[in-house]
């Protein structure tokens, strides 16, 4: 049994957002967040059962006996949570299919297949190993849209049933029967994902078979890829079969499920093992020039490359990765004969302005949503209802991309956007993808190009990395709207002090404020506090009105941190802006204590 007080504390520790519900689930120890213990506390067992019942009730409003597929990443607490979740769903009258370890895009692809009505995925994405959580979705292959997710959260918090939900009421035989069919369900999920990934990569077939074009070019110009699976769910997913079916060689390290060898978030130091591995491979086979590292649930992967100019392997910034994916997918739309006036790129609010410049070259439009995959996917759905073609979307600040009809980031689709640029070359009077991009920016094209040549064509912007120390703050203010009101006072005073210097050094003469809540963007706010807990961005322009830099802030919905970022056309300006932004937020936060306005 557990006391009501302990249960309430456990509930209050949950981070509940449309992108997922998360907490430290590993039980015991002084640093449970980094714990590899497979055990979860009784209070968390009750929480999982309650979550299962609330999701079942949500599904039952439309269905008599909904069927839910359940999967998990490779965190140690996954099996304990899965047992509890399956029991709770069965108790609540749902059919359950348990697929065991699957990547997030894998279970979401299967949810689209028509065999189930929804999914629950057990993961805490990039959070440390002792964390875990739940993602809920329906049969459209994406997480619940933000408005629906908020209904689920409200129902969960309103449930005051304190009975001992730690032990599911349903008999053990039903739970065991579901667990015993795990292999069968995993095979079905795997095959659905493999077929769906080919469909996503192929895209619009009106312009020809792009996968056949890739395979044909690989016979002339071989390509190899390195991957550091880091013990993630992708260790047992389709990666090898998918790439090798095209003719791409795949080479893997840390490919045992659950053998998490380093920090989970695929940023910074977490890319170093893949860098070393790629360097070793390239020394014996020069065709191996690219590598990727997924997070634990395998829904994004950041990249490392062989830089032939510097003669070494280096990692790409998350914003660079997303920009490359945008170039590849937009060029494919041109290659397929799509009217680019109807094309939209959908991004989160701290995505670099380099994407705006890429879109402009292709004649496409850019739309911004608040941070959170559910918001980006929701805005893309809304735009498609208005007649837009929203094929490429994502969170540039976090890396990876979402390629429609997928509704989740996927490293396979990220890598494929770059493979297309490398391999889909001109035939007859039809230009290849990289040639299309070069033509769009008015630059000469040479047939003998490399991956480094492609990267060098990206618009130059410098953006604070989301997971660097400069981007992360711990604020005392629980009321983020009030914090932004105080920040407004600080900024307006600072602007008057600094504007002459900014104009003289960088050409900045004016600013405009934007806020982002869900799928809604507002500009020209009179009160910064109107942003609430959403994103707040100050856009800086020159005398001609050209946007040249921004600073941004938002409290994370999935981690206990407050993020600040800057984006600018020069490294010097980005460095100055991010330090200025940090100082202003710290001052505004401190004013809560000192009584400043």
ABEGO torsion letter per residue (X at the ends): XBBAAAAAAAAAABBBBAAEBBBBABBEEABAAABABABBBAAAAAAAAAAAAAAAAAAAAABABBBBBBBBBABAAAAAAAAAAAAAAAAAGBBBBBAEBBBAAAAAAAAAAGABABBBBBBAEABBAABBEBBBBBAAGBBBBAAAAAAAAAAAAABABABBAABBABBAAAAAAAAAAAAAAAAAAAAAAAAAAAAAAAEBAAAEBAAAAAAAAAAABBBBBBBBAGGBAAAABAAAAAAAAAGBBBBBBGABBGBBABBABBBEAAAAAAAAAAAAAAAABAABABBBBBBAAGABBBBBBBBAAAGBBBBBBAAAAAAAAAAAAAAAAAAAGBBAAABBBBBBAABBAAAAAAAAAAGBBBBBBBBEAAAAAAAAAAAAAAGBBBABBEBAAAEEBBBOABABBBAAAAAAAAAAAAABBBBEABBBAAAAAAAAAGBBBBABBBAAAAAAABBBBBBBBAABAAABBBBABABAAAAAAAAAAAAAAAAAAAAAAAAAAAGBABBBBBBBBEABBBBGBABAAAAEABBBBBBBBBAAGBBABBBBBBBBAABBBBBBBBBBABAAAAAAAAAAAAAAAAAAAAAAAAGBX
